[in-house]
């Protein structure tokens, strides 16, 4: 029987230090232990550092990472539409091994930044399903280090790409966990609506989750989120449904937004905002004032809806930057969304932890609770406010009671006495 005691842990929302007893890969006890309980136990002193459930990356495209030349970012307009076109030109020339090799670099970076849960959107609008084959293998290869959900994502359209709907269904048979769509990219509004109906038909037929790239455009008339929420509500699928991006919501007039929020609240769907990606992609048709490109994050949170932040891209035809580090995304996200009251800053870490877990529909087994898998991270900070302000790094990540990694404390050399 393997037993470990992580002592002097500072849990989010509590000023007191506690002990975390791990037994047989699970959290056995989360409260101070008596001396007699500690004897003969391996003990690790966390020295008052902040302990969180692992970071959750709920929206990334691991089959796209590092697919651009670092000296020639070919998406000259820097828009979503040109990104899809450039991707379409290069995606057929890749092998499963090449996709895996690049994705491993990104996954390893994510693990080393404290992520243990990932939802990756995988392009299935390609007859050989190269991306999907690669990701299915990586899901298995990395299962002891990360929990990966795969979205069958028709990047070029469920109906605007030949047999897109059939490829999505084939991807489900091959092992995809989630069904995606991209209604704002379909040739017509009607095809966009049809793609949403298809998503629900497939999700209910195969008992799958839903995550739609929804209204990722500055067009204030792109209103697929109302259809997505309505279908989720009518089919009682809200908690299993996610709207990614919803950038157009930032352009809606307030009269429409007020009406929209009624069905959003009734549906209880999840929202993912990708702040760095959409700050980069959106507003490209504007002069000044220039739109920010992100959805109405504080308003959605105030309405009681679940919102989380995600990276989306790492060096692909849509976005030339990205590192897999969610603390960077959180920092950008709370600034662009103006989530900067003290209460919002204290709660900000929820946007890359528990809110992401809720979106991935894993919340019943996620978190630092007795009986759950002993998965957690330790930040180089003793307080959630400082952690966010300082963009604290993750000093160790533990999965089922074992270290995925442990970092040495940062050190530096200086001749300046004042810095010593
Ligand atoms: Fe995306």
Boltz pocket constraint, residues with backbone or C-beta under 6 A from the ligand:
constraints:
  - pocket:
      binder: B
      contacts: [[A, 59], [A, 60], [A, 61], [A, 121], [A, 213], [A, 312]]
      max_distance: 6.0
